Amino acid sequence: GNNLFQPDAQMTRAMFVQVLYALEGSPSVSGLSCPLTDAGGSWYTDAVIWAYNAGVTAGVSATEFAPNEPLTREQMVTMLTGDAGALSPYRDQANVSAWAREAMVWAVSAGIVCGTSPTTLSPQKIGTRAEVATVVMGFCEQ
């Protein structure tokens, strides 16, 4: 604030998701829901909604984000590796099952899986034999 960077000040969880959200181009969160009840009505609300739906964070509990808590190094790297930035171009990224999110982020990041269009991932789509062969070939080349 006040046009100061304050390099020695602590980074909060809200500040960090706001940075990640800005790096993703601050995509619209219209129509997205978020169970993190302590994230509403603030400057970081859209960032937290985006982060939750993009798989960047699940919060510190099922209903709490703890936006004003200091960001730990382990939280930082978890959010960075949980960053579904690879999935961010896909409007249907929220349709990726929770159990598959980490693997889908890895597969898209590694170029093994691509979208069915520039904006659609279609995570629940049944794969054709040709699509599966392409994925397996990409995996073998890793």
C-alpha positions as CSV (number, residue, x, y, z in Angstrom):
1,G,0.0,0.0,0.0
2,N,0.9,3.7,-0.3
3,N,3.1,2.9,-3.3
4,L,5.5,1.0,-1.2
5,F,6.8,-2.5,-2.0
6,Q,8.0,-3.2,1.6
7,P,10.3,-6.2,0.7
8,D,10.7,-7.3,4.3
9,A,6.9,-7.3,5.1
10,Q,5.2,-10.7,5.5
11,M,3.2,-12.0,2.5
12,T,-0.3,-13.1,3.4
13,R,-2.2,-15.9,1.8
14,A,-4.6,-13.4,0.3
15,M,-1.7,-11.4,-1.2
16,F,-0.2,-14.5,-2.8
17,V,-3.4,-15.8,-4.4
18,Q,-4.0,-12.2,-5.7
19,V,-0.5,-12.3,-7.3
20,L,-1.2,-15.7,-8.9
21,Y,-4.6,-14.5,-10.1
22,A,-3.1,-11.4,-11.7
23,L,-0.5,-13.6,-13.4
24,E,-3.4,-15.6,-15.0
25,G,-4.9,-12.4,-16.3
26,S,-7.6,-12.0,-13.6
27,P,-10.1,-14.3,-15.4
28,S,-13.8,-13.9,-14.7
29,V,-15.1,-15.9,-11.8
30,S,-18.7,-15.2,-12.7
31,G,-20.8,-18.3,-12.0
32,L,-18.1,-20.0,-9.9
33,S,-18.8,-21.0,-6.3
34,C,-16.5,-21.3,-3.4
35,P,-17.1,-22.8,0.1
36,L,-14.4,-20.7,1.7
37,T,-16.6,-18.4,3.8
38,D,-13.9,-16.1,5.1
39,A,-13.0,-14.9,1.6
40,G,-16.1,-12.9,0.6
41,G,-16.6,-9.2,0.2
42,S,-12.9,-8.2,0.1
43,W,-10.3,-7.1,-2.4
44,Y,-9.0,-10.7,-2.7
45,T,-12.5,-12.4,-3.1
46,D,-12.2,-13.0,-6.9
47,A,-8.6,-14.2,-6.5
48,V,-9.7,-16.7,-3.8
49,I,-12.7,-17.9,-5.9
50,W,-10.4,-18.4,-8.9
51,A,-7.7,-20.1,-6.8
52,Y,-10.2,-22.5,-5.3
53,N,-11.7,-23.4,-8.6
54,A,-8.4,-23.6,-10.4
55,G,-7.1,-26.1,-7.8
56,V,-4.5,-23.7,-6.5
57,T,-5.8,-24.0,-3.0
58,A,-8.4,-25.8,-1.1
59,G,-8.0,-23.5,1.9
60,V,-6.8,-24.4,5.4
61,S,-10.1,-26.3,6.0
62,A,-13.2,-27.2,4.1
63,T,-14.7,-23.7,4.7
64,E,-11.7,-21.5,5.7
65,F,-9.1,-19.8,3.5
66,A,-7.3,-17.8,6.3
67,P,-6.6,-14.8,4.0
68,N,-4.7,-12.7,6.6
69,E,-2.5,-15.5,7.8
70,P,1.2,-15.2,6.8
71,L,2.1,-17.4,3.8
72,T,4.5,-20.2,4.7
73,R,7.1,-21.4,2.3
74,E,5.4,-24.8,2.1
75,Q,2.0,-23.2,1.4
76,M,3.7,-21.1,-1.3
77,V,5.2,-24.1,-3.1
78,T,2.1,-26.1,-2.7
79,M,0.0,-23.4,-4.3
80,L,2.6,-23.0,-7.1
81,T,2.6,-26.7,-7.9
82,G,-1.2,-26.9,-7.3
83,D,-1.5,-24.0,-9.7
84,A,-3.6,-25.2,-12.5
85,G,-2.1,-22.5,-14.7
86,A,-1.9,-25.2,-17.3
87,L,-5.6,-25.6,-17.0
88,S,-6.5,-21.9,-16.8
89,P,-7.2,-21.5,-20.6
90,Y,-10.0,-24.1,-20.3
91,R,-13.4,-22.8,-19.2
92,D,-14.4,-26.3,-18.1
93,Q,-11.3,-26.9,-15.8
94,A,-13.6,-27.0,-12.7
95,N,-15.1,-30.2,-14.2
96,V,-11.8,-32.1,-13.5
97,S,-12.5,-34.5,-10.7
98,A,-10.7,-33.7,-7.4
99,W,-8.9,-37.0,-7.4
100,A,-7.6,-36.4,-11.0
101,R,-6.7,-32.7,-10.7
102,E,-3.0,-33.1,-9.8
103,A,-2.5,-35.7,-12.6
104,M,-4.4,-33.6,-15.1
105,V,-2.3,-30.5,-14.3
106,W,0.8,-32.6,-14.8
107,A,-0.4,-34.1,-18.0
108,V,-1.4,-30.8,-19.6
109,S,1.8,-29.1,-18.3
110,A,3.9,-31.8,-19.8
111,G,2.1,-31.6,-23.2
112,I,0.8,-35.1,-22.9
113,V,-2.9,-34.0,-22.8
114,C,-4.3,-31.1,-24.7
115,G,-7.7,-29.5,-24.9
116,T,-10.4,-30.6,-27.3
117,S,-10.5,-26.9,-28.3
118,P,-8.4,-23.9,-27.3
119,T,-10.9,-23.2,-24.4
120,T,-12.2,-26.7,-23.6
121,L,-10.5,-29.5,-21.8
122,S,-13.4,-32.0,-21.8
123,P,-12.1,-34.0,-18.8
124,Q,-15.0,-36.3,-18.7
125,K,-15.0,-37.1,-22.4
126,I,-14.5,-40.8,-23.3
127,G,-11.2,-41.1,-25.2
128,T,-11.1,-42.7,-28.7
129,R,-8.4,-45.3,-29.4
130,A,-6.5,-42.7,-31.5
131,E,-6.6,-40.1,-28.6
132,V,-5.4,-42.7,-26.1
133,A,-2.6,-43.8,-28.4
134,T,-1.5,-40.2,-28.7
135,V,-1.5,-39.7,-25.0
136,V,0.4,-43.0,-24.4
137,M,2.9,-42.0,-27.1
138,G,3.4,-38.6,-25.4
139,F,3.9,-40.4,-22.1
140,C,6.5,-42.8,-23.5
141,E,8.4,-39.9,-25.0
142,Q,8.7,-38.1,-21.6
